[in-house]
Amino acid sequence: MDVEQRLNEVIDEALQSGRITGTVVLGFQHGEPIFRRAAGFADREAGKPVTFDTIFRLASVTKPIVAAAALAMIDRGMMSLSDRVSGYLPWFQPKAPDGAAADISIHHLLTHTSGLTYDPALEHLPADLAVNCGLSNTDLDFAGNFSRLNQLPLAFTPGTQWNYSIATDILGAAIAAVSRSSLEEAVVAHVAGPLGMADTRFHVTDVQRLATPYADGNPVAIRMPDPYFPNGDAEGSVGFSPSRIFNPHAYQSAGAGMAGTADDIMTFLEALRRGGKGVMKPETVGMALSNRIGDLRSDPGCGFGYFGAVVLEPWAAMSPQSPGTVRWGGVYGHNWFIDPVQELTVLNMTNNAVEGCMGQFPDRIMRAVYEG
């Protein structure tokens, strides 16, 4: 059985089970397509199929795109990895666990070693203290939202631990401040525009093509309510609000706020694999795709670069992926990886939170690629 047959079997089973509602799966090797399929429903109840131009809410697939914008600006001398973030954002003055002023750099934000977190408790503080984490709705701007972090100690001293976090949102605020523009304008100028990613924006370019989001069921996915809390846990989880992307008053979340198509995202990922394609210097991309957190670990067997987790010890990561593979996803239902040894880039996008991101589906897609 070849890779195409194996991938089709995985997709068909997931759709038939109801765990996945709609998906686009793309694979490239040596710069050439090896798999391309759109299947299932963008809107199950309306009988509307997923197509290759279906637009998905990206969630954390936003992060590497914003990271690329920051690195492109660094290449152009507009900022530096070692710059103190509070120098760009006077309203951002976080405190270390001991109460001292914290020295958070652009590097700390890119690597999630800043001391910030994604603690759901942030969203459930009293109304005048609560911090929006990027998926739920808000009318706050960057300063109005993230200056509230000044009243809370960091989880750890910057650079001493790794913790996935809202750090990329602070990075987005810094990009906007340095660019003297909206975050979207900066991302389009430095990344999405040059790469021709016409649908990758902090707004929906064509509402008729937007996929309806679904939440995990048992086992059949359910149409996502708004707001939505995974497992019905309003206190212990970060909330989702599918309508957020239509709110022009919400800050543009660099960690979770963009929408785009699978083809746009594959264009971006392949640009990274091939050295930046003029958006960033090849040496910048090579550095960013490598482990940047030393002996710290993001997951077993994995370090972390500027775009996602980096597989260092495949045996510990329990993965067939090559050492140096970079991988991440988005909680609305997406998962991707770049294997530089095999010159392989694979992306699955779905409208299923969180199965399409961290469930059986992306794991089976990945293993189907490497089997045989």
C-alpha positions as CSV (number, residue, x, y, z in Angstrom):
1,M,0.0,0.0,0.0
2,D,1.5,3.4,-1.0
3,V,1.3,6.7,1.0
4,E,-1.7,7.9,-0.9
5,Q,-3.7,4.8,-0.1
6,R,-2.7,4.9,3.5
7,L,-3.6,8.5,3.9
8,N,-7.0,8.0,2.2
9,E,-7.8,5.2,4.6
10,V,-7.0,7.4,7.6
11,I,-9.1,10.2,6.2
12,D,-12.0,8.0,5.3
13,E,-12.1,6.3,8.7
14,A,-12.0,9.6,10.6
15,L,-14.9,11.0,8.5
16,Q,-17.0,7.9,8.8
17,S,-16.6,7.8,12.5
18,G,-17.7,11.4,12.8
19,R,-14.6,12.5,14.8
20,I,-13.6,14.6,11.8
21,T,-16.2,16.7,10.0
22,G,-14.1,18.2,7.2
23,T,-10.4,18.3,6.3
24,V,-7.8,19.3,3.9
25,V,-4.6,17.2,3.9
26,L,-1.5,18.3,1.9
27,G,1.9,16.7,1.6
28,F,5.0,17.8,-0.2
29,Q,8.4,16.0,-0.6
30,H,11.4,17.4,-2.3
31,G,9.3,20.4,-3.2
32,E,6.7,18.4,-5.1
33,P,3.1,17.4,-4.1
34,I,2.8,13.8,-2.9
35,F,-0.8,14.1,-1.5
36,R,-3.6,16.5,-1.9
37,R,-7.2,15.9,-0.7
38,A,-10.2,18.0,0.5
39,A,-12.9,15.9,2.1
40,G,-15.9,16.1,4.4
41,F,-18.0,19.1,5.3
42,A,-17.2,22.8,5.9
43,D,-20.8,22.9,7.3
44,R,-22.2,19.5,8.0
45,E,-25.8,20.6,8.7
46,A,-26.0,22.6,5.5
47,G,-24.3,19.8,3.5
48,K,-21.6,22.3,2.4
49,P,-18.3,20.4,1.4
50,V,-14.8,21.3,2.3
51,T,-12.8,22.5,-0.7
52,F,-9.2,23.6,-1.2
53,D,-10.2,27.2,-0.8
54,T,-12.1,26.7,2.4
55,I,-11.0,29.2,5.1
56,F,-10.3,27.9,8.6
57,R,-9.8,29.7,11.9
58,L,-6.1,29.1,12.4
59,A,-5.7,29.2,16.2
60,S,-2.0,28.6,17.0
61,V,-1.1,28.1,13.3
62,T,-1.1,31.9,13.6
63,K,2.0,31.8,15.9
64,P,4.7,30.7,13.3
65,I,3.4,33.3,10.8
66,V,3.7,36.1,13.3
67,A,7.1,34.7,14.4
68,A,8.2,34.9,10.8
69,A,7.1,38.5,10.6
70,A,9.2,39.3,13.7
71,L,12.3,37.6,12.2
72,A,11.8,39.4,8.9
73,M,11.8,42.6,10.9
74,I,14.9,41.5,12.8
75,D,16.7,40.8,9.4
76,R,15.8,44.4,8.4
77,G,17.3,45.9,11.6
78,M,13.9,46.9,13.0
79,M,14.3,45.0,16.2
80,S,16.7,42.5,17.8
81,L,16.3,39.1,19.5
82,S,17.9,40.5,22.7
83,D,15.7,43.6,22.9
84,R,13.8,44.1,26.1
85,V,10.1,43.9,25.3
86,S,9.1,46.7,27.7
87,G,11.3,49.0,25.6
88,Y,8.7,48.7,22.9
89,L,5.7,48.4,25.1
90,P,5.9,50.9,28.1
91,W,2.6,49.5,29.5
92,F,4.1,46.0,29.8
93,Q,6.0,45.8,33.1
94,P,5.8,42.2,34.4
95,K,7.2,41.1,37.7
96,A,9.4,38.1,38.3
97,P,8.2,35.6,41.0
98,D,10.3,37.4,43.6
99,G,8.6,40.7,42.8
100,A,11.6,42.2,40.9
101,A,11.2,43.7,37.5
102,A,11.4,41.0,34.8
103,D,13.7,41.3,31.8
104,I,11.7,39.6,29.0
105,S,13.4,39.6,25.6
106,I,12.0,39.0,22.1
107,H,13.9,35.7,22.2
108,H,12.0,34.7,25.4
109,L,8.7,35.4,23.7
110,L,9.6,33.4,20.5
111,T,10.6,30.4,22.6
112,H,7.9,30.5,25.3
113,T,10.5,30.9,28.0
114,S,9.2,34.3,29.2
115,G,7.5,33.1,32.4
116,L,4.0,33.8,30.9
117,T,1.5,31.0,30.7
118,Y,-1.9,30.0,29.2
119,D,-3.4,29.5,32.7
120,P,-7.2,29.4,32.3
121,A,-7.5,31.2,35.6
122,L,-6.4,34.4,33.8
123,E,-9.7,34.5,32.0
124,H,-11.7,33.9,35.2
125,L,-10.3,36.7,37.4
126,P,-12.7,39.6,38.3
127,A,-13.8,41.5,35.2
128,D,-11.4,44.4,35.7
129,L,-8.4,42.0,36.1
130,A,-9.2,39.1,33.7
131,V,-6.8,38.6,30.8
132,N,-8.1,37.4,27.4
133,C,-6.0,34.6,26.0
134,G,-6.8,35.1,22.3
135,L,-9.6,32.5,21.5
136,S,-12.5,34.0,23.4
137,N,-14.2,37.3,22.6
138,T,-13.1,40.7,23.9
139,D,-13.3,44.4,23.1
140,L,-9.9,45.1,24.7
141,D,-6.9,46.3,22.7
142,F,-3.3,45.1,23.4
143,A,-2.6,47.5,26.2
144,G,-6.0,47.3,27.8
145,N,-5.7,43.5,28.0
146,F,-2.1,42.7,28.6
147,S,-1.2,45.5,31.0
148,R,-3.3,43.5,33.5
149,L,-0.4,41.0,33.6
150,N,1.6,43.6,35.5
151,Q,-0.5,42.8,38.6
152,L,0.4,39.1,38.5
153,P,3.8,37.5,39.1
154,L,5.4,35.5,36.2
155,A,5.3,31.7,36.7
156,F,9.1,31.6,36.6
157,T,12.2,33.8,35.9
158,P,12.5,34.4,32.1
159,G,14.8,31.9,30.5
160,T,14.8,29.3,33.2
161,Q,11.8,27.1,32.1
162,W,9.6,26.4,29.0
163,N,5.8,26.9,29.2
164,Y,3.5,27.4,26.3
165,S,1.9,30.7,26.7
166,I,0.4,34.0,25.5
167,A,3.9,35.2,24.8
168,T,3.3,35.4,21.1
169,D,0.5,37.9,21.7
170,I,2.9,40.1,23.5
171,L,5.2,39.7,20.5
172,G,2.4,40.7,18.2
173,A,1.9,43.9,20.2
174,A,5.6,44.7,19.9
175,I,5.5,44.1,16.1
176,A,2.6,46.5,15.8
177,A,4.4,49.1,18.0
178,V,7.6,48.9,16.0
179,S,5.8,49.0,12.7
180,R,3.5,51.8,13.7
181,S,0.7,49.9,12.1
182,S,-1.8,47.2,12.9
183,L,-0.4,43.7,13.4
184,E,-2.2,42.5,10.3
185,E,-0.6,45.2,8.2
186,A,2.8,44.2,9.5
187,V,2.2,40.5,8.9
188,V,0.9,41.2,5.3
189,A,3.9,43.5,4.6
190,H,6.6,41.0,5.8
191,V,5.1,37.5,5.2
192,A,1.6,37.0,3.8
193,G,2.0,39.6,1.0
194,P,5.4,38.5,-0.3
195,L,4.4,34.8,-0.2
196,G,1.0,35.4,-1.9
197,M,-1.0,34.2,1.1
198,A,-4.1,36.1,0.0
199,D,-6.5,34.6,2.5
200,T,-4.3,34.6,5.6
201,R,-5.5,37.6,7.6
202,F,-6.9,38.6,11.0
203,H,-10.3,38.9,9.4
204,V,-12.2,36.6,7.0
205,T,-11.6,37.5,3.4
206,D,-14.7,35.6,2.2
207,V,-17.3,34.6,4.8
208,Q,-18.9,32.2,2.3
209,R,-15.8,30.1,2.3
210,L,-15.4,30.0,6.1
211,A,-15.6,26.5,7.8
212,T,-18.0,26.1,10.6
213,P,-16.1,24.9,13.7
214,Y,-17.0,21.7,15.5
215,A,-16.1,20.5,19.0
216,D,-15.2,16.9,20.0
217,G,-18.2,14.7,20.7
218,N,-18.5,11.1,21.9
219,P,-17.5,10.2,19.2
220,V,-19.4,12.3,16.7
221,A,-18.3,16.0,16.7
222,I,-20.9,18.6,17.7
223,R,-21.4,22.1,16.2
224,M,-19.4,24.4,18.4
225,P,-21.5,26.7,20.6
226,D,-20.3,30.3,21.3
227,P,-18.9,30.5,23.9
228,Y,-17.5,27.0,24.1
229,F,-15.5,25.4,27.0
230,P,-13.9,22.0,26.3
231,N,-15.5,19.3,28.4
232,G,-18.0,21.9,29.7
233,D,-15.4,23.2,32.1
234,A,-15.9,26.9,32.2
235,E,-13.5,27.5,35.1
236,G,-10.7,25.1,34.1
237,S,-10.2,25.7,30.4
238,V,-9.6,28.6,28.1
239,G,-12.8,29.5,26.3
240,F,-13.4,29.5,22.5
241,S,-15.6,32.1,20.7
242,P,-16.0,31.4,17.0
243,S,-17.4,34.9,16.5
244,R,-14.3,36.6,17.7
245,I,-12.8,36.8,14.3
246,F,-15.7,39.1,13.2
247,N,-15.1,41.5,16.1
248,P,-13.2,44.6,14.8
249,H,-12.6,45.8,18.4
250,A,-10.8,42.7,19.7
251,Y,-7.0,42.9,19.7
252,Q,-5.5,41.0,16.8
253,S,-4.3,37.9,18.6
254,A,-0.8,36.9,17.4
255,G,-1.2,33.6,19.2
256,A,-4.6,32.5,17.8
257,G,-6.4,35.1,15.8
258,M,-5.8,34.5,12.1
259,A,-7.8,32.7,9.4
260,G,-6.5,31.2,6.2
261,T,-6.6,28.3,3.7
262,A,-4.6,25.1,3.7
263,D,-2.8,26.1,0.5
264,D,-1.7,29.4,2.1
265,I,-0.3,27.6,5.1
266,M,1.5,25.0,3.0
267,T,3.0,27.9,1.0
268,F,4.3,29.3,4.2
269,L,5.6,26.0,5.6
270,E,7.4,25.2,2.3
271,A,8.9,28.6,2.3
272,L,10.4,27.9,5.7
273,R,11.7,24.5,4.6
274,R,13.3,26.0,1.5
275,G,15.1,28.8,3.4
276,G,12.7,31.6,3.6
277,K,12.1,32.4,-0.1
278,G,13.2,36.0,0.4
279,V,11.0,36.7,3.4
280,M,13.8,36.0,5.8
281,K,17.5,35.3,5.3
282,P,18.3,31.6,4.9
283,E,20.6,31.7,8.0
284,T,17.8,33.2,10.0
285,V,15.4,30.5,9.0
286,G,17.9,27.8,9.7
287,M,18.5,29.2,13.2
288,A,14.8,29.6,13.8
289,L,14.0,25.9,12.8
290,S,16.6,24.6,15.3
291,N,16.3,24.1,19.0
292,R,16.6,27.4,20.8
293,I,16.0,26.4,24.4
294,G,19.1,24.4,25.2
295,D,18.5,21.5,27.6
296,L,15.0,22.5,28.4
297,R,12.2,20.4,26.8
298,S,8.8,21.3,25.5
299,D,7.6,17.7,25.3
300,P,9.5,14.4,25.8
301,G,12.3,14.3,23.2
302,C,11.6,17.8,21.9
303,G,13.1,21.2,22.2
304,F,11.6,24.3,20.8
305,G,12.6,26.7,18.1
306,Y,11.0,30.0,16.9
307,F,8.3,28.2,14.9
308,G,7.4,25.1,17.0
309,A,8.7,22.1,18.7
310,V,11.9,20.5,17.4
311,V,12.2,16.7,17.6
312,L,15.6,16.0,19.1
313,E,15.3,12.4,20.3
314,P,12.7,10.5,18.2
315,W,12.7,7.5,20.5
316,A,11.8,9.7,23.5
317,A,9.2,11.6,21.3
318,M,7.8,8.2,20.2
319,S,7.9,9.4,16.7
320,P,9.2,8.1,13.3
321,Q,10.1,11.7,12.4
322,S,13.7,12.6,11.7
323,P,15.8,14.5,14.3
324,G,15.4,18.2,13.5
325,T,11.7,17.8,12.5
326,V,9.7,20.9,13.4
327,R,6.1,20.4,14.3
328,W,3.1,22.3,15.8
329,G,-0.6,22.8,15.3
330,G,-3.7,24.9,16.1
331,V,-6.4,23.9,18.6
332,Y,-9.3,24.7,16.1
333,G,-8.1,21.4,14.4
334,H,-4.8,21.7,12.6
335,N,-1.4,20.0,12.7
336,W,1.8,20.3,10.6
337,F,5.4,19.2,10.5
338,I,8.5,19.9,8.5
339,D,11.0,17.0,8.3
340,P,14.3,18.6,6.9
341,V,16.0,15.2,6.5
342,Q,13.3,13.8,4.3
343,E,12.5,17.2,2.7
344,L,9.0,16.5,3.7
345,T,6.2,18.9,4.7
346,V,2.8,17.6,5.8
347,L,-0.3,19.6,6.9
348,N,-3.7,18.6,8.0
349,M,-6.4,21.2,8.6
350,T,-9.8,20.4,10.0
351,N,-12.8,22.2,11.6
352,N,-12.6,19.9,14.6
353,A,-11.3,21.2,18.0
354,V,-9.3,19.5,19.4
355,E,-9.3,16.2,17.6
356,G,-7.7,17.6,14.4
357,C,-4.9,19.1,16.4
358,M,-4.0,16.7,19.2
359,G,-6.2,13.6,18.7
360,Q,-5.9,10.3,16.8
361,F,-6.3,12.0,13.4
362,P,-3.0,14.0,13.1
363,D,-1.0,11.1,14.7
364,R,-2.4,8.6,12.2
365,I,-1.8,11.0,9.3
366,M,1.8,11.4,10.4
367,R,2.4,7.6,10.8
368,A,0.7,6.9,7.5
369,V,3.3,9.1,5.8
370,Y,6.2,7.3,7.3
371,E,4.9,3.7,7.1
372,G,6.1,1.3,4.3
